[in-house]
Amino acid sequence: MAIVISLIDCKSDTGLVTVTCMEQVERKTVDLWRQAAEQGFALAQNDLGDCYAKGHGVPQDCVEALKWYIIASEHAAIQGEEDSIPNRDRLAQQLNPEQIAEAKRRATQFVIPPLKKLNNFRRFCFA
């Protein structure tokens, strides 16, 4: 799967990409990651967690980030996407017990699709 998001429409009269445009690109990218994450792709689940942890394309929300890292960790072994495990553990160390419990509650409400081995899903990220 390859995803390309064009910045051509984002250039201003000066030919530079504006901050507003980059925010639109981030939101569009997050929407694509969310679609893939909801289909069970661990890589997208991990990257969606990164978006929430850093506030890229979505409001920063460490509880939501931990939720996606937890979900991705459940898929990690089968799909070979193990970045989510240290991400999950590192973020959990920064949160209080109530936040961790809420992230776990949200993760258990997510209906995980059947797991499958993925070979052609490539990582794309923000600088």
Steps between C-alpha positions, in 0.01 A plus 500: 500500500640839409343825602590827335368832618560792267621835624453661157170664598656630820754738350439866559571782254860491616526131415541400864290244682307672777461381857123479451556277200734271693234471770250394230746242369555369852123466556456322168789266583351427843169416331679248277690352797173472693338309213792258486514474882133413520559222247757342731834622361739515797733742325218750449378443857847579631534806278155624603621468859801712403267765355303521824816495713654789304185687397561457126173549311295447816491664842770351724343228715733260680216275617382455140861445395542225760174341382637470146839372624320233705295394198808498276690293757236229472570478127877550526614139516292382206571799276863557597436855620671511834555876535165521675615296800777738617278796405221357717732433793677837478175699489341295779790599729407866448129462580320462831303183587165660410624597154640151441171343611308727262730412209454130572122546520498675162722231350268222617206678334680494166389200297819352363458356150649160420878517505701446186861509391582814303791527262429808291395765752765774510559760769449865424543768760529869572840660531 
